[in-house]
Amino acid sequence: MQKKTMIWLISISLFLIISSMVLWLIFRDNTLFNPIYGGHMAGGWMMPIGMLGMGILWFVVIMGLIKFFQPSQNEQKHALDLLNDRLARGEISIEEYESLKKTLKG
């Protein structure tokens, strides 16, 4: 995964978690927004702990899916080895080799 994409995902995740926790801190004592659970559930701290846990869970799930669908370096190296073998056997020209190599690395 590219470094920019990773930083972007982490930034969005942290922003969502922190903003939801700030909103919870602002409105937690207001009985209009919290008529039932005011003062219950571990003193009201289950909400931010749960949000943090869900944020971490979804971050791990998304990163796992990205890693699962991203080709590994070994697969790319294997493809380049096959391309080198095809060039050595004379199955493809140098122009085709350069074009395919650029495609594989891009």
N, CA, C and O atoms as a printed pandas DataFrame, in Angstrom:
     atom_number atom_name residue_name chain_id  residue_number  x_coord  y_coord  z_coord
0              1         N          MET        A               1    0.839   -1.161    0.000
1              2        CA          MET        A               1    0.000    0.000    0.000
2              3         C          MET        A               1    0.890    1.233    0.000
3              4         O          MET        A               1    1.958    1.248    0.614
4              5         N          GLN        A               2    0.438    2.257   -0.692
5              6        CA          GLN        A               2    1.221    3.473   -0.740
6              7         C          GLN        A               2    1.160    4.193    0.599
7              8         O          GLN        A               2    0.177    4.110    1.335
8              9         N          LYS        A               3    2.226    4.891    0.883
9             10        CA          LYS        A               3    2.333    5.579    2.165
10            11         C          LYS        A               3    1.269    6.676    2.308
11            12         O          LYS        A               3    0.735    6.885    3.398
12            13         N          LYS        A               4    0.959    7.381    1.197
13            14        CA          LYS        A               4   -0.047    8.433    1.246
14            15         C          LYS        A               4   -1.421    7.860    1.590
15            16         O          LYS        A               4   -2.162    8.448    2.378
16            17         N          THR        A               5   -1.757    6.724    1.005
17            18        CA          THR        A               5   -3.052    6.096    1.268
18            19         C          THR        A               5   -3.147    5.674    2.726
19            20         O          THR        A               5   -4.182    5.867    3.364
20            21         N          MET        A               6   -2.083    5.104    3.249
21            22        CA          MET        A               6   -2.066    4.672    4.640
22            23         C          MET        A               6   -2.245    5.864    5.578
23            24         O          MET        A               6   -3.029    5.788    6.525
24            25         N          ILE        A               7   -1.533    6.961    5.330
25            26        CA          ILE        A               7   -1.656    8.152    6.162
26            27         C          ILE        A               7   -3.067    8.720    6.064
27            28         O          ILE        A               7   -3.627    9.152    7.071
28            29         N          TRP        A               8   -3.647    8.725    4.868
29            30        CA          TRP        A               8   -5.000    9.225    4.662
30            31         C          TRP        A               8   -6.012    8.407    5.463
31            32         O          TRP        A               8   -6.876    8.976    6.130
32            33         N          LEU        A               9   -5.912    7.072    5.403
33            34        CA          LEU        A               9   -6.837    6.206    6.147
34            35         C          LEU        A               9   -6.695    6.400    7.660
35            36         O          LEU        A               9   -7.695    6.466    8.374
36            37         N          ILE        A              10   -5.479    6.490    8.136
37            38        CA          ILE        A              10   -5.264    6.694    9.566
38            39         C          ILE        A              10   -5.813    8.053    9.998
39            40         O          ILE        A              10   -6.426    8.163   11.060
40            41         N          SER        A              11   -5.600    9.084    9.184
41            42        CA          SER        A              11   -6.096   10.422    9.527
42            43         C          SER        A              11   -7.618   10.448    9.604
43            44         O          SER        A              11   -8.182   11.017   10.538
44            45         N          ILE        A              12   -8.276    9.844    8.639
45            46        CA          ILE        A              12   -9.748    9.817    8.644
46            47         C          ILE        A              12  -10.255    9.038    9.847
47            48         O          ILE        A              12  -11.186    9.475   10.524
48            49         N          SER        A              13   -9.652    7.895   10.114
49            50        CA          SER        A              13  -10.086    7.090   11.255
50            51         C          SER        A              13   -9.928    7.852   12.564
51            52         O          SER        A              13  -10.847    7.876   13.383
52            53         N          LEU        A              14   -8.785    8.468   12.765
53            54        CA          LEU        A              14   -8.555    9.228   13.998
54            55         C          LEU        A              14   -9.499   10.419   14.111
55            56         O          LEU        A              14  -10.000   10.713   15.196
56            57         N          PHE        A              15   -9.744   11.102   13.002
57            58        CA          PHE        A              15  -10.665   12.230   13.029
58            59         C          PHE        A              15  -12.066   11.786   13.436
59            60         O          PHE        A              15  -12.701   12.427   14.273
60            61         N          LEU        A              16  -12.549   10.695   12.850
61            62        CA          LEU        A              16  -13.889   10.217   13.187
62            63         C          LEU        A              16  -13.989    9.788   14.646
63            64         O          LEU        A              16  -14.977   10.090   15.316
64            65         N          ILE        A              17  -12.980    9.092   15.138
65            66        CA          ILE        A              17  -13.004    8.637   16.530
66            67         C          ILE        A              17  -12.950    9.824   17.482
67            68         O          ILE        A              17  -13.737    9.901   18.426
68            69         N          ILE        A              18  -12.029   10.743   17.242
69            70        CA          ILE        A              18  -11.872   11.884   18.145
70            71         C          ILE        A              18  -13.096   12.793   18.099
71            72         O          ILE        A              18  -13.558   13.264   19.139
72            73         N          SER        A              19  -13.625   13.042   16.900
73            74        CA          SER        A              19  -14.793   13.930   16.822
74            75         C          SER        A              19  -16.014   13.308   17.491
75            76         O          SER        A              19  -16.785   14.018   18.136
76            77         N          SER        A              20  -16.207   11.990   17.350
77            78        CA          SER        A              20  -17.348   11.375   18.017
78            79         C          SER        A              20  -17.160   11.383   19.538
79            80         O          SER        A              20  -18.135   11.536   20.274
80            81         N          MET        A              21  -15.930   11.221   20.016
81            82        CA          MET        A              21  -15.688   11.287   21.457
82            83         C          MET        A              21  -15.899   12.704   21.991
83            84         O          MET        A              21  -16.422   12.873   23.093
84            85         N          VAL        A              22  -15.503   13.720   21.230
85            86        CA          VAL        A              22  -15.714   15.107   21.658
86            87         C          VAL        A              22  -17.208   15.402   21.727
87            88         O          VAL        A              22  -17.680   16.012   22.686
88            89         N          LEU        A              23  -17.954   14.969   20.706
89            90        CA          LEU        A              23  -19.403   15.174   20.738
90            91         C          LEU        A              23  -20.024   14.462   21.935
91            92         O          LEU        A              23  -20.928   14.993   22.580
92            93         N          TRP        A              24  -19.539   13.269   22.227
93            94        CA          TRP        A              24  -20.063   12.549   23.388
94            95         C          TRP        A              24  -19.772   13.309   24.672
95            96         O          TRP        A              24  -20.635   13.403   25.545
96            97         N          LEU        A              25  -18.561   13.855   24.798
97            98        CA          LEU        A              25  -18.213   14.610   26.002
98            99         C          LEU        A              25  -19.072   15.869   26.144
99           100         O          LEU        A              25  -19.417   16.264   27.258
100          101         N          ILE        A              26  -19.411   16.490   25.029
101          102        CA          ILE        A              26  -20.227   17.701   25.084
102          103         C          ILE        A              26  -21.647   17.383   25.535
103          104         O          ILE        A              26  -22.208   18.090   26.373
104          105         N          PHE        A              27  -22.232   16.321   24.981
105          106        CA          PHE        A              27  -23.648   16.044   25.203
106          107         C          PHE        A              27  -23.930   14.932   26.214
107          108         O          PHE        A              27  -25.092   14.555   26.365
108          109         N          ARG        A              28  -22.951   14.397   26.899
109          110        CA          ARG        A              28  -23.168   13.245   27.767
110          111         C          ARG        A              28  -24.025   13.558   28.990
111          112         O          ARG        A              28  -24.760   12.685   29.451
112          113         N          ASP        A              29  -23.955   14.750   29.520
113          114        CA          ASP        A              29  -24.727   15.091   30.711
114          115         C          ASP        A              29  -26.066   15.733   30.395
115          116         O          ASP        A              29  -26.850   16.001   31.305
116          117         N          ASN        A              30  -26.337   15.979   29.150
117          118        CA          ASN        A              30  -27.588   16.605   28.753
118          119         C          ASN        A              30  -28.671   15.535   28.680
119          120         O          ASN        A              30  -28.590   14.623   27.857
120          121         N          THR        A              31  -29.681   15.641   29.534
121          122        CA          THR        A              31  -30.713   14.603   29.570
122          123         C          THR        A              31  -31.572   14.603   28.319
123          124         O          THR        A              31  -32.260   13.618   28.050
124          125         N          LEU        A              32  -31.551   15.684   27.544
125          126        CA          LEU        A              32  -32.289   15.708   26.285
126          127         C          LEU        A              32  -31.713   14.683   25.304
127          128         O          LEU        A              32  -32.459   14.027   24.577
128          129         N          PHE        A              33  -30.369   14.549   25.288
129          130        CA          PHE        A              33  -29.718   13.617   24.385
130          131         C          PHE        A              33  -29.488   12.252   25.017
131          132         O          PHE        A              33  -29.279   11.273   24.301
132          133         N          ASN        A              34  -29.521   12.168   26.329
133          134        CA          ASN        A              34  -29.208   10.920   27.006
134          135         C          ASN        A              34  -30.201   10.701   28.164
135          136         O          ASN        A              34  -29.796   10.725   29.326
136          137         N          PRO        A              35  -31.491   10.489   27.864
137          138        CA          PRO        A              35  -32.465   10.394   28.940
138          139         C          PRO        A              35  -32.416    9.095   29.721
139          140         O          PRO        A              35  -32.851    9.070   30.872
140          141         N          ILE        A              36  -31.914    8.032   29.155
141          142        CA          ILE        A              36  -31.987    6.722   29.797
142          143         C          ILE        A              36  -30.696    6.365   30.524
143          144         O          ILE        A              36  -30.743    5.907   31.666
144          145         N          TYR        A              37  -29.548    6.565   29.888
145          146        CA          TYR        A              37  -28.290    6.026   30.397
146          147         C          TYR        A              37  -27.468    7.015   31.202
147          148         O          TYR        A              37  -26.307    6.729   31.494
148          149         N          GLY        A              38  -28.012    8.162   31.574
149          150        CA          GLY        A              38  -27.225    9.144   32.305
150          151         C          GLY        A              38  -26.697    8.595   33.621
151          152         O          GLY        A              38  -27.485    8.311   34.523
152          153         N          GLY        A              39  -25.400    8.442   33.752
153          154        CA          GLY        A              39  -24.784    7.976   34.975
154          155         C          GLY        A              39  -24.630    6.473   35.070
155          156         O          GLY        A              39  -24.067    5.982   36.049
156          157         N          HIS        A              40  -25.101    5.738   34.107
157          158        CA          HIS        A              40  -24.964    4.283   34.133
158          159         C          HIS        A              40  -23.855    3.847   33.181
159          160         O          HIS        A              40  -23.180    4.684   32.581
160          161         N          MET        A              41  -23.673    2.568   33.048
161          162        CA          MET        A              41  -22.705    1.974   32.116
162          163         C          MET        A              41  -21.293    2.469   32.392
163          164         O          MET        A              41  -20.715    3.188   31.577
164          165         N          ALA        A              42  -20.745    2.097   33.513
165          166        CA          ALA        A              42  -19.372    2.435   33.919
166          167         C          ALA        A              42  -19.188    3.940   34.026
167          168         O          ALA        A              42  -18.171    4.480   33.589
168          169         N          GLY        A              43  -20.157    4.605   34.600
169          170        CA          GLY        A              43  -20.055    6.035   34.798
170          171         C          GLY        A              43  -20.160    6.825   33.509
171          172         O          GLY        A              43  -19.753    7.986   33.459
172          173         N          GLY        A              44  -20.699    6.213   32.467
173          174        CA          GLY        A              44  -20.827    6.892   31.193
174          175         C          GLY        A              44  -19.624    6.753   30.285
175          176         O          GLY        A              44  -19.604    7.330   29.198
176          177         N          TRP        A              45  -18.620    6.001   30.707
177          178        CA          TRP        A              45  -17.399    5.862   29.902
178          179         C          TRP        A              45  -17.430    4.682   28.936
179          180         O          TRP        A              45  -16.453    4.463   28.219
180          181         N          MET        A              46  -18.510    3.922   28.894
181          182        CA          MET        A              46  -18.577    2.817   27.935
182          183         C          MET        A              46  -18.690    3.331   26.509
183          184         O          MET        A              46  -18.204    2.684   25.581
184          185         N          MET        A              47  -19.319    4.476   26.319
185          186        CA          MET        A              47  -19.491    5.025   24.979
186          187         C          MET        A              47  -18.155    5.352   24.309
187          188         O          MET        A              47  -17.918    4.860   23.205
188          189         N          PRO        A              48  -17.267    6.153   24.909
189          190        CA          PRO        A              48  -16.009    6.445   24.207
190          191         C          PRO        A              48  -15.096    5.228   24.101
191          192         O          PRO        A              48  -14.363    5.079   23.123
192          193         N          ILE        A              49  -15.140    4.362   25.104
193          194        CA          ILE        A              49  -14.308    3.158   25.022
194          195         C          ILE        A              49  -14.802    2.272   23.880
195          196         O          ILE        A              49  -14.003    1.696   23.143
196          197         N          GLY        A              50  -16.114    2.168   23.741
197          198        CA          GLY        A              50  -16.688    1.391   22.644
198          199         C          GLY        A              50  -16.377    2.002   21.291
199          200         O          GLY        A              50  -16.081    1.281   20.339
200          201         N          MET        A              51  -16.442    3.336   21.193
201          202        CA          MET        A              51  -16.116    3.996   19.920
202          203         C          MET        A              51  -14.655    3.767   19.546
203          204         O          MET        A              51  -14.333    3.513   18.385
204          205         N          LEU        A              52  -13.795    3.857   20.521
205          206        CA          LEU        A              52  -12.379    3.628   20.254
206          207         C          LEU        A              52  -12.144    2.189   19.799
207          208         O          LEU        A              52  -11.401    1.937   18.850
208          209         N          GLY        A              53  -12.787    1.256   20.490
209          210        CA          GLY        A              53  -12.649   -0.151   20.105
210          211         C          GLY        A              53  -13.182   -0.425   18.707
211          212         O          GLY        A              53  -12.559   -1.162   17.943
212          213         N          MET        A              54  -14.329    0.159   18.360
213          214        CA          MET        A              54  -14.886   -0.038   17.018
214          215         C          MET        A              54  -13.996    0.606   15.957
215          216         O          MET        A              54  -13.833    0.064   14.864
216          217         N          GLY        A              55  -13.423    1.761   16.283
217          218        CA          GLY        A              55  -12.512    2.400   15.327
218          219         C          GLY        A              55  -11.300    1.526   15.049
219          220         O          GLY        A              55  -10.880    1.374   13.902
220          221         N          ILE        A              56  -10.746    0.956   16.105
221          222        CA          ILE        A              56   -9.591    0.065   15.937
222          223         C          ILE        A              56   -9.990   -1.182   15.159
223          224         O          ILE        A              56   -9.259   -1.625   14.274
224          225         N          LEU        A              57  -11.153   -1.749   15.488
225          226        CA          LEU        A              57  -11.628   -2.949   14.787
226          227         C          LEU        A              57  -11.784   -2.683   13.295
227          228         O          LEU        A              57  -11.298   -3.466   12.478
228          229         N          TRP        A              58  -12.452   -1.599   12.925
229          230        CA          TRP        A              58  -12.666   -1.321   11.505
230          231         C          TRP        A              58  -11.361   -0.984   10.804
231          232         O          TRP        A              58  -11.190   -1.328    9.634
232          233         N          PHE        A              59  -10.444   -0.327   11.481
233          234        CA          PHE        A              59   -9.144   -0.046   10.884
234          235         C          PHE        A              59   -8.415   -1.350   10.561
235          236         O          PHE        A              59   -7.849   -1.499    9.478
236          237         N          VAL        A              60   -8.431   -2.287   11.500
237          238        CA          VAL        A              60   -7.769   -3.576   11.277
238          239         C          VAL        A              60   -8.445   -4.341   10.144
239          240         O          VAL        A              60   -7.763   -4.952    9.321
240          241         N          VAL        A              61   -9.775   -4.317   10.091
241          242        CA          VAL        A              61  -10.492   -5.022    9.023
242          243         C          VAL        A              61  -10.159   -4.425    7.660
243          244         O          VAL        A              61   -9.888   -5.160    6.710
244          245         N          ILE        A              62  -10.179   -3.101    7.556
245          246        CA          ILE        A              62   -9.887   -2.454    6.273
246          247         C          ILE        A              62   -8.453   -2.710    5.846
247          248         O          ILE        A              62   -8.200   -2.993    4.675
248          249         N          MET        A              63   -7.505   -2.614    6.779
249          250        CA          MET        A              63   -6.104   -2.867    6.438
250          251         C          MET        A              63   -5.894   -4.327    6.022
251          252         O          MET        A              63   -5.123   -4.612    5.106
252          253         N          GLY        A              64   -6.587   -5.250    6.704
253          254        CA          GLY        A              64   -6.485   -6.659    6.325
254          255         C          GLY        A              64   -7.005   -6.909    4.929
255          256         O          GLY        A              64   -6.401   -7.669    4.173
256          257         N          LEU        A              65   -8.124   -6.281    4.567
257          258        CA          LEU        A              65   -8.675   -6.443    3.216
258          259         C          LEU        A              65   -7.737   -5.852    2.167
259          260         O          LEU        A              65   -7.546   -6.434    1.099
260          261         N          ILE        A              66   -7.155   -4.699    2.472
261          262        CA          ILE        A              66   -6.228   -4.094    1.516
262          263         C          ILE        A              66   -5.005   -4.988    1.323
263          264         O          ILE        A              66   -4.561   -5.199    0.194
264          265         N          LYS        A              67   -4.461   -5.512    2.416
265          266        CA          LYS        A              67   -3.292   -6.398    2.310
266          267         C          LYS        A              67   -3.636   -7.692    1.574
267          268         O          LYS        A              67   -2.812   -8.230    0.835
268          269         N          PHE        A              68   -4.868   -8.192    1.783
269          270        CA          PHE        A              68   -5.282   -9.442    1.150
270          271         C          PHE        A              68   -5.371   -9.295   -0.363
271          272         O          PHE        A              68   -4.973  -10.201   -1.095
272          273         N          PHE        A              69   -5.886   -8.169   -0.839
273          274        CA          PHE        A              69   -6.086   -7.982   -2.270
274          275         C          PHE        A              69   -4.902   -7.340   -2.980
275          276         O          PHE        A              69   -4.896   -7.268   -4.209
276          277         N          GLN        A              70   -3.914   -6.881   -2.253
277          278        CA          GLN        A              70   -2.737   -6.271   -2.853
278          279         C          GLN        A              70   -1.725   -7.362   -3.214
279          280         O          GLN        A              70   -1.422   -8.216   -2.381
280          281         N          PRO        A              71   -1.200   -7.347   -4.439
281          282        CA          PRO        A              71   -0.200   -8.361   -4.785
282          283         C          PRO        A              71    1.083   -8.168   -3.987
283          284         O          PRO        A              71    1.520   -7.041   -3.755
284          285         N          SER        A              72    1.665   -9.256   -3.581
285          286        CA          SER        A              72    2.883   -9.164   -2.776
286          287         C          SER        A              72    4.095   -8.927   -3.672
287          288         O          SER        A              72    4.008   -9.053   -4.893
288          289         N          GLN        A              73    5.216   -8.586   -3.061
289          290        CA          GLN        A              73    6.444   -8.355   -3.801
290          291         C          GLN        A              73    6.926   -9.643   -4.465
291          292         O          GLN        A              73    7.514   -9.601   -5.545
292          293         N          ASN        A              74    6.677  -10.797   -3.818
293          294        CA          ASN        A              74    7.105  -12.071   -4.397
294          295         C          ASN        A              74    6.368  -12.360   -5.694
295          296         O          ASN        A              74    6.962  -12.890   -6.633
296          297         N          GLU        A              75    5.065  -12.016   -5.764
297          298        CA          GLU        A              75    4.303  -12.236   -6.987
298          299         C          GLU        A              75    4.828  -11.351   -8.110
299          300         O          GLU        A              75    4.935  -11.798   -9.252
300          301         N          GLN        A              76    5.156  -10.098   -7.796
301          302        CA          GLN        A              76    5.698   -9.211   -8.811
302          303         C          GLN        A              76    7.073   -9.685   -9.263
303          304         O          GLN        A              76    7.386   -9.624  -10.451
304          305         N          LYS        A              77    7.892  -10.154   -8.337
305          306        CA          LYS        A              77    9.223  -10.654   -8.693
306          307         C          LYS        A              77    9.101  -11.905   -9.557
307          308         O          LYS        A              77    9.866  -12.096  -10.502
308          309         N          HIS        A              78    8.133  -12.751   -9.223
309          310        CA          HIS        A              78    7.924  -13.968  -10.002
310          311         C          HIS        A              78    7.514  -13.615  -11.439
311          312         O          HIS        A              78    7.973  -14.254  -12.385
312          313         N          ALA        A              79    6.667  -12.616  -11.604
313          314        CA          ALA        A              79    6.240  -12.200  -12.937
314          315         C          ALA        A              79    7.423  -11.645  -13.724
315          316         O          ALA        A              79    7.544  -11.907  -14.921
316          317         N          LEU        A              80    8.300  -10.880  -13.066
317          318        CA          LEU        A              80    9.483  -10.368  -13.760
318          319         C          LEU        A              80   10.448  -11.489  -14.145
319          320         O          LEU        A              80   11.080  -11.432  -15.200
320          321         N          ASP        A              81   10.559  -12.501  -13.296
321          322        CA          ASP        A              81   11.398  -13.649  -13.638
322          323         C          ASP        A              81   10.866  -14.374  -14.868
323          324         O          ASP        A              81   11.636  -14.773  -15.742
324          325         N          LEU        A              82    9.560  -14.542  -14.932
325          326        CA          LEU        A              82    8.956  -15.180  -16.106
326          327         C          LEU        A              82    9.181  -14.330  -17.353
327          328         O          LEU        A              82    9.452  -14.859  -18.431
328          329         N          LEU        A              83    9.070  -13.032  -17.203
329          330        CA          LEU        A              83    9.295  -12.130  -18.334
330          331         C          LEU        A              83   10.747  -12.215  -18.802
331          332         O          LEU        A              83   11.008  -12.230  -20.005
332          333         N          ASN        A              84   11.688  -12.272  -17.865
333          334        CA          ASN        A              84   13.107  -12.423  -18.228
334          335         C          ASN        A              84   13.351  -13.742  -18.948
335          336         O          ASN        A              84   14.117  -13.791  -19.909
336          337         N          ASP        A              85   12.708  -14.807  -18.494
337          338        CA          ASP        A              85   12.854  -16.114  -19.148
338          339         C          ASP        A              85   12.319  -16.082  -20.572
339          340         O          ASP        A              85   12.922  -16.651  -21.482
340          341         N          ARG        A              86   11.168  -15.406  -20.765
341          342        CA          ARG        A              86   10.592  -15.322  -22.110
342          343         C          ARG        A              86   11.524  -14.550  -23.042
343          344         O          ARG        A              86   11.664  -14.906  -24.212
344          345         N          LEU        A              87   12.162  -13.496  -22.532
345          346        CA          LEU        A              87   13.112  -12.742  -23.346
346          347         C          LEU        A              87   14.327  -13.599  -23.682
347          348         O          LEU        A              87   14.816  -13.579  -24.811
348          349         N          ALA        A              88   14.809  -14.349  -22.697
349          350        CA          ALA        A              88   15.984  -15.200  -22.918
350          351         C          ALA        A              88   15.693  -16.295  -23.941
351          352         O          ALA        A              88   16.579  -16.653  -24.716
352          353         N          ARG        A              89   14.484  -16.832  -23.962
353          354        CA          ARG        A              89   14.127  -17.874  -24.930
354          355         C          ARG        A              89   13.802  -17.302  -26.304
355          356         O          ARG        A              89   13.665  -18.056  -27.268
356          357         N          GLY        A              90   13.678  -15.983  -26.410
357          358        CA          GLY        A              90   13.391  -15.357  -27.697
358          359         C          GLY        A              90   11.913  -15.326  -28.042
359          360         O          GLY        A              90   11.557  -15.116  -29.202
360          361         N          GLU        A              91   11.053  -15.529  -27.068
361          362        CA          GLU        A              91    9.616  -15.525  -27.329
362          363         C          GLU        A              91    9.078  -14.106  -27.539
363          364         O          GLU        A              91    8.075  -13.917  -28.227
364          365         N          ILE        A              92    9.744  -13.112  -26.946
365          366        CA          ILE        A              92    9.308  -11.722  -27.094
366          367         C          ILE        A              92   10.493  -10.861  -27.486
367          368         O          ILE        A              92   11.646  -11.212  -27.232
368          369         N          SER        A              93   10.193   -9.724  -28.112
369          370        CA          SER        A              93   11.257   -8.799  -28.509
370          371         C          SER        A              93   11.619   -7.896  -27.330
371          372         O          SER        A              93   10.952   -7.897  -26.295
372          373         N          ILE        A              94   12.690   -7.126  -27.515
373          374        CA          ILE        A              94   13.139   -6.224  -26.460
374          375         C          ILE        A              94   12.098   -5.127  -26.231
375          376         O          ILE        A              94   11.865   -4.717  -25.094
376          377         N          GLU        A              95   11.468   -4.650  -27.320
377          378        CA          GLU        A              95   10.438   -3.624  -27.172
378          379         C          GLU        A              95    9.257   -4.161  -26.356
379          380         O          GLU        A              95    8.749   -3.479  -25.466
380          381         N          GLU        A              96    8.826   -5.389  -26.665
381          382        CA          GLU        A              96    7.730   -6.001  -25.900
382          383         C          GLU        A              96    8.144   -6.203  -24.440
383          384         O          GLU        A              96    7.347   -6.010  -23.522
384          385         N          TYR        A              97    9.400   -6.595  -24.247
385          386        CA          TYR        A              97    9.911   -6.802  -22.898
386          387         C          TYR        A              97    9.852   -5.513  -22.087
387          388         O          TYR        A              97    9.379   -5.510  -20.950
388          389         N          GLU        A              98   10.335   -4.412  -22.675
389          390        CA          GLU        A              98   10.334   -3.128  -21.965
390          391         C          GLU        A              98    8.908   -2.677  -21.658
391          392         O          GLU        A              98    8.631   -2.164  -20.574
392          393         N          SER        A              99    8.007   -2.873  -22.622
393          394        CA          SER        A              99    6.612   -2.483  -22.417
394          395         C          SER        A              99    5.965   -3.298  -21.293
395          396         O          SER        A              99    5.294   -2.739  -20.427
396          397         N          LEU        A             100    6.165   -4.597  -21.309
397          398        CA          LEU        A             100    5.593   -5.470  -20.274
398          399         C          LEU        A             100    6.223   -5.196  -18.910
399          400         O          LEU        A             100    5.536   -5.217  -17.889
400          401         N          LYS        A             101    7.511   -4.942  -18.896
401          402        CA          LYS        A             101    8.194   -4.639  -17.643
402          403         C          LYS        A             101    7.651   -3.352  -17.024
403          404         O          LYS        A             101    7.427   -3.279  -15.816
404          405         N          LYS        A             102    7.442   -2.337  -17.868
405          406        CA          LYS        A             102    6.886   -1.081  -17.395
406          407         C          LYS        A             102    5.473   -1.297  -16.837
407          408         O          LYS        A             102    5.101   -0.712  -15.820
408          409         N          THR        A             103    4.701   -2.139  -17.514
409          410        CA          THR        A             103    3.336   -2.446  -17.043
410          411         C          THR        A             103    3.360   -3.162  -15.696
411          412         O          THR        A             103    2.565   -2.846  -14.810
412          413         N          LEU        A             104    4.259   -4.113  -15.539
413          414        CA          LEU        A             104    4.344   -4.852  -14.287
414          415         C          LEU        A             104    4.797   -3.975  -13.130
415          416         O          LEU        A             104    4.296   -4.118  -12.015
416          417         N          LYS        A             105    5.717   -3.088  -13.371
417          418        CA          LYS        A             105    6.214   -2.234  -12.286
418          419         C          LYS        A             105    5.282   -1.072  -11.993
419          420         O          LYS        A             105    5.283   -0.541  -10.882
420          421         N          GLY        A             106    4.486   -0.673  -12.978
421          422        CA          GLY        A             106    3.580    0.469  -12.808
422          423         C          GLY        A             106    2.378    0.094  -12.019
423          424         O          GLY        A             106    1.509    0.933  -11.780
